[in-house]
């Protein structure tokens, strides 16, 4: 593992970080920190044998404090080795793991954890991001007060040493070393696995919570593992020789997905920090230094690199890199061109799409078929995915609702606190009885088999009976260098009539002016149709995103309609929602 090991006590030098030699150094975690204006890397490596021993110690300590199968164990943690160890230990006992990242505010954490009432929580005293230290104890103290069933709060010294940390104000708190001492003994504890059914709960995952309390989705151990192994081994050809880094936090399902790659024998790199600090090349530096073979990221990051005119093909070796994965939002067509021209021409660029609801992918990379610009390569094995029209008929080459017509092992076993299953059925089976409707809009190319994701179907635009997804508009607008970002939402009047509003956030150095509006209207008319052209194009100073980097259209639609958005803890920039309230141009519809 490459990562934080405390104040200057890295177990290996930076230059040796994560060198993969069979089972000698098979797991890598790496954290990037900035102190006093200087980047400092701290490296930890953990072999599979060491990981097994440490997970056994975590599990023994959990058992000693009374954690049993079915109990909830949670992490309010950065992406590092402790999160992996705690999660695997909980799984070995049959406890249920759930996690959020430190960038979640108190309300966002309590919106999630208060629903599942954990017995044990792991957290840290502080975090580092963009080179700055952020104390975490104040937030942790408030979270603990809101979780009355907690029996123990384990604080991990992450930025500084324990002698400089005061946890006296946090009820039932203990430092990690003291907690692990509970599990020590002679001989050393061995890893023991509870024998449990295939469907026994492993994870509780949460929906974004942008329009209400987050749904608590329970995922089974067997279903999750078999699905993840299928995607890693059959779709990705992941093997023991691979070193995988997915840029994620513990609050995103891609973290769970990434950690499952350990089951293939591959190494996993856990990166905690900004992908742009100390330089925008930090992840490419890591690829060369560690020998990363599979790099996963969000589509937005690739767009940012293109905007910064980054050309890793000219500045880096990247000889080990064979796959780049992208998810979180649709990967625009020009990003395909950028990757193959400016990063690496021989890489497999795999746009993948699924969701927290299935903790995996409906569609994604496939090493056996070509990559077509702007398309996800293929529907995944054993995923009966189709696009349906409003009458429940499969459509090809046309926009439709993403459905899955047959059961899948990775669907939630149930929702927590949904005793009669009504919330579960409403979420997935109310649109087409007996058929999973995922809430996404897509188009399947009958010639290539590729898929184009068109945005959330609950944000589908339907002016004058013409249905289309917001991504179709974004694909046009993103070609304009004057525009940094955009948001497309519907507005309804009291007669139920709909019009489309396009908001533009201008790039630095550019101004919103009528000439630009006309050029965008013309581009949409030519690229799509006259009926796709928004009724209004307005300027905005900010666009709301979730903490996982997803653009939030539905919440803005609520604000435009005059309704309140109560659960703001799910947003990275909740203040931007207020920008859409009381806009004069929207009052006379």
N, C-alpha and C positions, 0 to 999 in steps of 0.2 A: 504494500500500500504506500502510496505517496500522499502525504497530508500533514496535519498538524500533530506534533508530538510534544508540545509545550515550549517553553522559552528556550529556543536555540538548542534543543536536544534531539534534532533529527537523527534517525538511525542510520541513514545513508546520505551520501552527498547528492546534491542536485544532479550532477552529471550522470549519476548511476541510476537515477530514479526509474523504477519500474522496468528495468531490463528483464525481458522474459526469457527464462531458460528452463523450460519444462515445468517441473513442480517446485523449483527453488524459490522463485519469486512470483507466484501466480496471481496475486491480487494487488492492485495498485490504487491508492487514494492520494490525491494531491490537492493542497490548498494554496491559494495565492494570497499573500498578505502584503500590505504596504504600511510601513512605519516611518514617520518623519520624512515623508517624501521619497523613500527608497523602497523598491520592491524587494521582498524577502520571501524566499521559498522555503517551506519546511516539509521535509519528506519522511514518510513512514512507509515501510513495506511489511506486509504480513503474508506469510505463506499459507497454504491451505491447512497444513498441520497446526500452525500457530492460531489460525482462525478457529479451527475446531476446538482447541484448548481454551481459547478465550470465550467462545460462545458457551462452552460447558460451564465455565466459571460464572458467567452472567446468569445462566439458567439455574445453577445451584443456588445462587444468591436470591433469585426470584422465588424459588421453591421455599427457601428458608423463611422469607417474609410472608409466605402464604399465597403466592400466585398459583392458581389452579386452572385447569382447562376451562375455557369459556370466559375467563376474566379478561378485561381489556387492559392492555399495556400500550402507552402512547409515547410518542416522541415529539417534543417541540424543539427541533434540532436542525443544525446545518447539515449539509450533505458530507458526512464524514464516516470514519470507521466505526464510531460508537453507535451510530444509527443502524448500521448493518448488523453489528454484534447483538444489539438489543432486540432487533426484529427477529433474527434467526433464533435467538434464545427463547423468545416468547412463542415462536412457532413450534419449537421442540417440545414445549410443555403442553401445547394445545390452547394457549392463550391467544387472544385476537389482537393483532397489531394495527395501530392507526397512527398517522403522523401529520404534522403541519410544520412549515418552515418558519424561521424566526421573523421573516418579513410580514407574517400575519399579525395584525393587531389583536388586542385583548378580545374585542367583540367577535372578531372573525374566528378566533380559537374557541371561545366559549360557545358560539353558534354551533360548532361541530362537536367538541368534546363533551359538552354538558348533556348532549343527547345520548351518549354511550357510557357516561359515568365510569371512567377508568379507575383502576385500583392503584396503578403505578405510572409515574411520568418521569421521563428523562429529559433534561434540558441543559442549557449552558448559561454561564454568567454574562457572556458578551459575545458579539460577533464582529467580524470585520468585513466591510464591503466598500469598494471604491477607495480603498486605502484608509478608511476611517473606522475607528472603533465605536461600536454602539452597545451601550449597556443593555442587558437583557433582564436583569433581576427585577426591575420594577414591573415589567409586563408579566414576568413569571409569577410574582407575588399576587397580582390581581387575578391571574388565571387560576391559581391554586385556591384562592378564596371562593371562586365560582364552581369548584368541583368538590363537593362535600364528601364524596365516597373515596377520595384519595387516601391511601394508607402510607405512601412514601413518595417523596420528591427527591430524585437523584440529580444533583447538580454536578456537571462535568466542567472542570476548569479548562477553558478552551482558548482564551486569549492571554490570561495571566495565571499565576500560580495560586494555589488554594490559600496560602497564608495572606494573600491580599484580597480575599473575597469574604464578605460578610453575608452569611445566609441565615442569620439568627431571626430575621423577620419573616421567614418563610416556614410555615407550619410543616412539621414532619419531614424536614429536609435533611439531607445527608450528602456528603461528597461521594463521588464515584468510588474512590479507593475504599472508603469505609463500608459502602454498600457491598462491594465485591468481597470484602473480608468475611462477610457472612457465608460465602460459598467455599471458602478455603478449608482444607482438611488434609489428612494423610490417609490414604494416598490422594493425589490431586483428583478433583471431580472429573468424571467421564460424561461425555454427552449421551444422554438418554432421551429416547423419543417415545412420547405417548402414542399408543396404537389407537388410531382414530379412523372414522369413516372417511371415504373419498370426499364427501360433501361437508366435512367439518370446517367451520369458518377459519380463515387465515387472516384476511384483511377486512377492515371497514374503510371504505373510500367515501368521499363526499362529493356531491355535485357542487357546482360553482357557487350556488347560493346568491346569484345576482338578482333573482326575482322573488325570493322567499327563503325560508329556512333551508339549509342544505339537506338534500336527501342523503341518508346513511345507507350505502350499498354494501351488503355483506357478500364477500367473495370466498369461495371454497378453496381449500388447499389443493385438492386434486385437480379441479377445473383450471385454476390459475396456472399451476405448474405445467400441466400437459399442453395448455395453450401457448405459454411462453416458450417452452422447449420446441414446439412446432415452429414458431416464428423465428427463433434464434437458429435452430439447426437445419430446418428444411427450407425456409425462405431465405435465410441469411448465410447458410453454410458455416455458421460459427463453430469453431473448433478450439482445442486446447492451445493452439498456437496463436489465437487471437487476443488482442488487447482492446477492450471496448471502453470508450468514454461517451456517455450521453450527458450533454449539458442540461441539468435538471436540478430541482430542489426536492426535498423529501415530501413536499406537499403536492407533487404532481405524479400521476400514475407511471410516468416514464421512469421514475426512480425504482418502483417495484419491479417494473419490466427489466430494467438494466441489471438489478441485483440478481434476478433469476438466471442471468447468463452464467453465473458461477456454476450452475448445474451442468453446464457443458464442459467445464474445466477451463474456460477462458479466464483471463485476468480482467478485472473491472477497475477502472480509474474513477474515483469519486472526486470531482472538482468542486471546490467551494470558493466562490468569488465571482467577480464580474468577468464576462468574456471580452471586455474591452479595456481592462486595466491590469497591469500598467500600460499596455499597448493593445491596439486592436488585433495584434498578431499573437496574443498570448496562447490561444488554443493551438495555433499552427506550430508555435514554438514547442508546445507540449507533444504534439504529434511526432516531431522529429526527435525530441529528447528521449521520450519513452518508447517510441516505436509503435504508436497507436495504429491499429488496423481498421477499426470501425469508429467513426466519429458521428455522433448524433447531436442534432441541434434543432432550433426552431427556424421556420421559414423567414421570420423577421430578421434574424441575425445575418442570414445570407444577404438579405436586401441591404442591411446596414453596411456590410463589407463592400458591396457593390457601389453604394453611394460614396464610400470613402476611397473608392478606386484602389482597393487592396488587390494585389495580384500575387497570392502565395506561390503560384507556379514559378515566379521569377525570383522569389526571396527565400524559398524553403525547398527542402529535398522531397519530403512527403513520399519517399519510396515504399514505406510500409503500408500506406493508406490504400485500402481497396474498396471501402464503402463509406459513403456519406448518407446519413439518414436525416430526414426533415419531417417535422410534424408540428402540431399546435395551431396551424392555419394553413390554407392552401398555398402550395409553392407555385408562384407565378411563373409563366412561361419564360420570361427573360432571365429568371434565376437559373434555369437549366443551362441557358447559353453561357451565363456568367461562370457557373461551376466548371463546365467543360473547357471553356476558353481560358479562364484565369486561375483555376485551382488545380485541376488534374484531368487530363483528357481520358484516362483509362479507368477512372473510378466508376463504381456503380452508384448512381444518384437515386436513392430510394425514398420517394415521398410516401409516407405511411399515414394511415388514418383509421381511427377507431374511437376510443373514448374511455373515460373513467368507468362508465356504465358496464363495460365488458373487460376493463383493465387490460386491454390488448387491442388488436387491430382487426378490422373487417377486410382491409385491403392494404397492400404494401409492396415491398421490394420482392423481386423474384429473379434469381440469378440465371434462370433459364430462358427468359424472354427479353426482347429489346426494351430500351427506355425511349419513350416518345415525349417530346417537349410538351410540358403543360399537363401531363397525365400521370396518375398513379398507375404503376405497371399492371397490376392484376388484383382480382379478388383472391383473398387468401384461401388456402386449402380448407375444405370442410366448412366454409362459410357460405351459406346459400343466399348470397346477396343479390338483390335486384333493385331496379328503380321502378316505382309504381306511380301511376297517375291517380287522380282523385277517386276514380271508380275501382281502384284495386287491380288494374291491369298492368302487366309488365310493359315497359316502354324501352326502346333501344335508340340511342342517338338523340334522345329527348330528355329534358329535365324531369325529374321525378323524385318521389320520397324514397330515401334509402330504407329498405326493409330487409329482414332476414327471415326466410320462409320456413326454416327448420331450427330445432333447438340447438344450442351451442353450449359447450361445457363451461365457458367463461362467463355466462350471464349470471347476475347476482342470484344467490339462493333465495334472498329476501331482502327487504328493507328493515333496518333496526326500528323497533317501536311501531311496526305496521302489522299488528296481530292478525287482521283478517285479509291482508294482502291487497287492500283496495288501492293504496298509493302505488304499489308496484304495478298493478294492472293498468291503472290510469296512465302511468308514465310511459309504458311501452306497448300496451295492447288495446288501447281505447280507439285508436284511429282505424286499425284494421283488426277486428277480433281474431285472436289466435295467431296473429303474425306480428313479429317484433318490428315496430316502426321506431327508428333510432332518433328521429328529430333532425336529420340532415337532408339536404337537397343535393342531388348528384345527377350526373349524366354518364352513361356507360357507352363507350364507343364500340359499335358492333363489329368494326373492322379490326381494331387492335386489341379489344378486350380491356383497354385502359379506362380509368375512371377520372372524371373531373368533379371535384367537390365544389358546390355552389353556395355554401353557407347553411346556417340553421334554418330548418323549415318553419320554425316558429317566428323567424324573421323574414320569411318569404315575402316578396313584393308581388302585388297582384293588382296593379292599376288597370281599370277598364278590362278586366278579365285576362290580362296577359301575365302569366306567372313567371317569375325569374328570381334568381338568387342575387344577393348583394355582391357576391364575389365577381359576378359578370361585369358589374359596374366598376369594381375596384381594379380589375384587370386592365380596363381602359384608362382609368384615371392615373394609375401608377406610372404610366409612360410619360407623364408631364413632370419635368424636373422642378417646376415651380411649387408642386404639391408635396408636402412631407407625408401627409396621411389623410385619409378620408373615411367618412361614415355615411352609410346609406340606410335610411329608415322610412317606414310608411307613416302617414298621418291620416286619421279618419275624421270625417265630420259627423254631425248628429244623424245624418241620413245613411251612414255606413259607407259613404263614398271614400275612396282611397286616393291619395296622391303620394308621390315619392319625393323625399327631401334628401338632397346630397349636401353634406357638410364637408368643407375643405379646411385642413390645417396647412397653412402656407409654410414652405421651406424658408430657412433663414435667408434674408436678402431679397425676398420676393414679396410682392404685394398682391392682394386680391383685387382684381379689376375686371371690368366688363369684357374686355378682349379675351381674357383667359376663360371666362365663363362660356363665351360663344364657341371657343375652340374645343372645350370639353364637350359641350352639347353636340357639336358637329361630329366629334370623334365617336361618341356613343351612338349617334344616329347612323353613321357609316359602318361602325364595327358591329353593332347589334341591330337596332331598328329604331324608327321614330317613336315607337311606343315604349321603348326603354328609357327615353330621355326624361330625367327628373323634372318635376314641375317647378321646383325651386332649387337653386344652388346657392348656398350661403357659406360664409366664413365662420370658423370656430377657432378658439384658442387652445382647445384641448379635446382629446378623444379618450373616453374611459376604457381601461383594460382590466382584466382580472389579474390576480397575482401570478397566474401562470402565463401571462402574456397574450391572452385572447381578447380580441375586440368585442365590446359588449353592445350589441345593437338593441336587444330586447329591453334593457333598462332605460336606454335613451328613448325608445318608443313609449315607454310608460311616462317618462317625464314630459315628453312632448304632449301627451294626452292629459297632462295635469295630475297624474297620479304620483304618489310618493314611492320612493325606493327605500325600504326600511333596512335591508341587510347590506350595509355599505362595507362591512369588513372584508368582503370578497374582492374588493377593488384595490388595485395598486395606486390609483389616483382618484378617489371618490369625489374630490372637490370638483372635478370636471363635469359631473352630472348637473351641477347647478348652472352651468353655462347654457343648458338647453331649456331652462325654465323661463317662461314669459317672453319668448322671442317675438317681437312685434310682427314680423312677417308671417308668423304662424297663427295669428289670432283671428283672422277674418275668413277662415276656411269653413 
